[in-house]
């Protein structure tokens, strides 16, 4: 992971790196939640 000095002082670059790492570390939970959301909120209403 990069720190603020390595990102050229850009907090946005650091936030992006932290966010990407968090998604990667929690991909099992995130993918399950995204799948449930897509099915429950977007696909099921099309067929009901």
The first five atom37 places (N, CA, C, CB, O) and aatype in JSON, in Angstrom:
{
  "aatype": [20, 20, 20, 20, 20, 20, 20, 20, 20, 20, 20, 20, 20, 20, 20, 20, 20, 20, 20, 20, 20, 20, 20, 20, 20, 20, 20, 20, 20, 20, 20, 20, 20, 20, 20, 20, 20, 20, 20, 20, 20, 20, 20, 20, 20, 20, 20, 20],
  "atom_mask": [
    [1, 1, 1, 1, 1],
    [1, 1, 1, 1, 1],
    [1, 1, 1, 1, 1],
    [1, 1, 1, 1, 1],
    [1, 1, 1, 1, 1],
    [1, 1, 1, 1, 1],
    [1, 1, 1, 1, 1],
    [1, 1, 1, 1, 1],
    [1, 1, 1, 1, 1],
    [1, 1, 1, 1, 1],
    [1, 1, 1, 1, 1],
    [1, 1, 1, 1, 1],
    [1, 1, 1, 1, 1],
    [1, 1, 1, 1, 1],
    [1, 1, 1, 1, 1],
    [1, 1, 1, 1, 1],
    [1, 1, 1, 1, 1],
    [1, 1, 1, 1, 1],
    [1, 1, 1, 1, 1],
    [1, 1, 1, 1, 1],
    [1, 1, 1, 1, 1],
    [1, 1, 1, 1, 1],
    [1, 1, 1, 1, 1],
    [1, 1, 1, 1, 1],
    [1, 1, 1, 1, 1],
    [1, 1, 1, 1, 1],
    [1, 1, 1, 1, 1],
    [1, 1, 1, 1, 1],
    [1, 1, 1, 1, 1],
    [1, 1, 1, 1, 1],
    [1, 1, 1, 1, 1],
    [1, 1, 1, 1, 1],
    [1, 1, 1, 1, 1],
    [1, 1, 1, 1, 1],
    [1, 1, 1, 1, 1],
    [1, 1, 1, 1, 1],
    [1, 1, 1, 1, 1],
    [1, 1, 1, 1, 1],
    [1, 1, 1, 1, 1],
    [1, 1, 1, 1, 1],
    [1, 1, 1, 1, 1],
    [1, 1, 1, 1, 1],
    [1, 1, 1, 1, 1],
    [1, 1, 1, 1, 1],
    [1, 1, 1, 1, 1],
    [1, 1, 1, 1, 1],
    [1, 1, 1, 1, 1],
    [1, 1, 1, 1, 1]
  ],
  "atom_positions": [
    [[0.84, -1.17, 0.0], [0.0, 0.0, 0.0], [0.9, 1.24, 0.0], [-0.96, -0.01, 1.22], [1.97, 1.24, 0.6]],
    [[0.44, 2.28, -0.68], [1.22, 3.51, -0.72], [0.83, 4.43, 0.43], [1.02, 4.23, -2.07], [-0.29, 4.35, 0.96]],
    [[1.74, 5.29, 0.81], [1.41, 6.29, 1.83], [1.24, 7.64, 1.17], [2.51, 6.35, 2.94], [1.46, 7.78, -0.04]],
    [[0.84, 8.65, 1.93], [0.51, 9.96, 1.38], [1.72, 10.59, 0.67], [0.01, 10.88, 2.48], [1.55, 11.22, -0.37]],
    [[2.91, 10.43, 1.21], [4.1, 11.01, 0.58], [4.37, 10.35, -0.77], [5.33, 10.86, 1.5], [4.74, 11.03, -1.73]],
    [[4.2, 9.04, -0.87], [4.43, 8.32, -2.12], [3.39, 8.66, -3.17], [4.45, 6.83, -1.87], [3.65, 8.51, -4.37]],
    [[2.21, 9.1, -2.75], [1.14, 9.41, -3.7], [1.28, 10.82, -4.25], [-0.22, 9.24, -3.04], [0.4, 11.3, -4.97]],
    [[2.38, 11.49, -3.93], [2.58, 12.85, -4.41], [1.73, 13.86, -3.66], [2.28, 12.93, -5.88], [1.44, 14.94, -4.18]],
    [[1.35, 13.51, -2.45], [0.53, 14.42, -1.66], [-0.94, 14.38, -2.01], [1.03, 15.8, -1.83], [-1.73, 15.16, -1.47]],
    [[-1.32, 13.48, -2.89], [-2.72, 13.39, -3.3], [-3.48, 12.44, -2.4], [-2.82, 12.94, -4.76], [-3.28, 11.22, -2.44]],
    [[-4.34, 13.01, -1.59], [-5.17, 12.18, -0.73], [-6.1, 11.29, -1.53], [-5.98, 13.03, 0.21], [-6.46, 10.2, -1.09]],
    [[-6.48, 11.75, -2.73], [-7.36, 10.97, -3.59], [-6.69, 9.67, -4.05], [-7.78, 11.79, -4.81], [-7.32, 8.62, -4.07]],
    [[-5.42, 9.75, -4.4], [-4.7, 8.55, -4.82], [-4.58, 7.57, -3.67], [-3.3, 8.92, -5.35], [-4.71, 6.36, -3.87]],
    [[-4.35, 8.08, -2.48], [-4.25, 7.21, -1.31], [-5.61, 6.58, -1.01], [-3.75, 8.0, -0.1], [-5.68, 5.39, -0.7]],
    [[-6.67, 7.37, -1.09], [-8.02, 6.84, -0.83], [-8.37, 5.76, -1.85], [-9.06, 7.97, -0.87], [-8.98, 4.75, -1.5]],
    [[-8.0, 5.98, -3.11], [-8.27, 5.0, -4.15], [-7.55, 3.68, -3.86], [-7.83, 5.54, -5.53], [-8.13, 2.61, -4.02]],
    [[-6.33, 3.78, -3.43], [-5.54, 2.58, -3.11], [-6.15, 1.83, -1.93], [-4.09, 2.97, -2.8], [-6.25, 0.6, -1.96]],
    [[-6.55, 2.55, -0.9], [-7.15, 1.93, 0.28], [-8.48, 1.27, -0.09], [-7.37, 2.97, 1.4], [-8.75, 0.15, 0.33]],
    [[-9.29, 1.97, -0.89], [-10.59, 1.43, -1.32], [-10.4, 0.16, -2.15], [-11.36, 2.49, -2.14], [-11.09, -0.83, -1.92]],
    [[-9.48, 0.19, -3.08], [-9.22, -0.98, -3.93], [-8.73, -2.16, -3.09], [-8.19, -0.64, -5.01], [-9.14, -3.29, -3.32]],
    [[-7.87, -1.9, -2.13], [-7.37, -2.97, -1.27], [-8.48, -3.53, -0.4], [-6.22, -2.45, -0.39], [-8.54, -4.75, -0.19]],
    [[-9.36, -2.67, 0.1], [-10.48, -3.12, 0.92], [-11.43, -4.01, 0.11], [-11.24, -1.92, 1.49], [-11.89, -5.05, 0.6]],
    [[-11.71, -3.6, -1.13], [-12.56, -4.44, -2.0], [-11.91, -5.8, -2.23], [-12.81, -3.73, -3.34], [-12.57, -6.84, -2.18]],
    [[-10.62, -5.78, -2.49], [-9.9, -7.04, -2.73], [-9.93, -7.93, -1.49], [-8.44, -6.75, -3.15], [-10.2, -9.13, -1.59]],
    [[-9.65, -7.35, -0.33], [-9.61, -8.13, 0.9], [-10.97, -8.71, 1.28], [-9.09, -7.26, 2.04], [-11.05, -9.75, 1.92]],
    [[-12.04, -8.02, 0.89], [-13.39, -8.44, 1.27], [-14.22, -8.88, 0.07], [-14.1, -7.3, 1.98], [-15.45, -8.78, 0.09]],
    [[-13.56, -9.39, -0.96], [-14.25, -9.7, -2.22], [-15.35, -10.74, -2.07], [-13.26, -10.17, -3.23], [-16.33, -10.68, -2.81]],
    [[-15.23, -11.67, -1.16], [-16.26, -12.68, -0.98], [-17.56, -12.04, -0.5], [-15.8, -13.76, 0.01], [-18.63, -12.3, -1.04]],
    [[-17.46, -11.22, 0.51], [-18.63, -10.54, 1.07], [-19.19, -9.55, 0.06], [-18.27, -9.82, 2.38], [-20.4, -9.5, -0.16]],
    [[-18.32, -8.77, -0.56], [-18.76, -7.75, -1.52], [-19.47, -8.41, -2.69], [-17.56, -6.92, -2.01], [-20.53, -7.95, -3.11]],
    [[-18.92, -9.48, -3.23], [-19.54, -10.12, -4.39], [-20.89, -10.71, -4.04], [-18.62, -11.21, -4.94], [-21.82, -10.65, -4.85]],
    [[-21.03, -11.27, -2.84], [-22.33, -11.8, -2.42], [-23.36, -10.68, -2.31], [-22.2, -12.55, -1.08], [-24.49, -10.83, -2.77]],
    [[-22.98, -9.58, -1.71], [-23.9, -8.45, -1.54], [-24.29, -7.83, -2.88], [-23.28, -7.38, -0.64], [-25.45, -7.47, -3.09]],
    [[-23.33, -7.71, -3.79], [-23.62, -7.15, -5.1], [-24.56, -8.07, -5.87], [-22.31, -6.93, -5.9], [-25.5, -7.6, -6.51]],
    [[-24.31, -9.36, -5.8], [-25.17, -10.33, -6.49], [-26.59, -10.26, -5.94], [-24.62, -11.75, -6.35], [-27.55, -10.22, -6.71]],
    [[-26.73, -10.26, -4.62], [-28.06, -10.17, -4.01], [-28.76, -8.88, -4.41], [-27.96, -10.26, -2.48], [-29.95, -8.9, -4.72]],
    [[-28.03, -7.77, -4.42], [-28.62, -6.49, -4.8], [-29.1, -6.52, -6.24], [-27.6, -5.36, -4.61], [-30.22, -6.09, -6.53]],
    [[-28.28, -7.02, -7.14], [-28.67, -7.07, -8.54], [-29.9, -7.94, -8.74], [-27.52, -7.6, -9.39], [-30.82, -7.57, -9.49]],
    [[-29.93, -9.08, -8.08], [-31.08, -9.97, -8.23], [-32.33, -9.38, -7.6], [-30.78, -11.32, -7.6], [-33.37, -9.29, -8.26]],
    [[-32.25, -8.97, -6.34], [-33.42, -8.51, -5.6], [-33.98, -7.19, -6.1], [-33.09, -8.39, -4.15], [-35.2, -7.01, -6.17]],
    [[-33.12, -6.26, -6.44], [-33.59, -4.92, -6.78], [-33.74, -4.68, -8.28], [-32.64, -3.92, -6.22], [-34.47, -3.77, -8.69]],
    [[-33.07, -5.46, -9.1], [-33.07, -5.15, -10.53], [-33.63, -6.27, -11.41], [-31.68, -4.84, -10.97], [-34.32, -5.99, -12.39]],
    [[-33.35, -7.52, -11.08], [-33.81, -8.62, -11.93], [-35.21, -9.11, -11.55], [-32.83, -9.77, -11.87], [-36.07, -9.26, -12.41]],
    [[-35.44, -9.37, -10.27], [-36.73, -9.89, -9.84], [-37.91, -9.0, -10.22], [-36.72, -10.1, -8.36], [-38.94, -9.52, -10.65]],
    [[-37.8, -7.66, -10.09], [-38.93, -6.81, -10.49], [-39.32, -6.94, -11.96], [-38.61, -5.37, -10.19], [-40.47, -6.69, -12.33]],
    [[-38.38, -7.32, -12.78], [-38.69, -7.5, -14.21], [-39.63, -8.66, -14.45], [-37.42, -7.71, -15.0], [-40.36, -8.68, -15.44]],
    [[-39.6, -9.64, -13.54], [-40.38, -10.85, -13.75], [-41.57, -10.97, -12.82], [-39.5, -12.05, -13.59], [-42.3, -11.97, -12.87]],
    [[-41.79, -9.98, -11.99], [-42.94, -10.03, -11.07], [-44.1, -9.22, -11.6], [-42.55, -9.52, -9.69], [-45.14, -9.15, -10.96]]
  ]
}
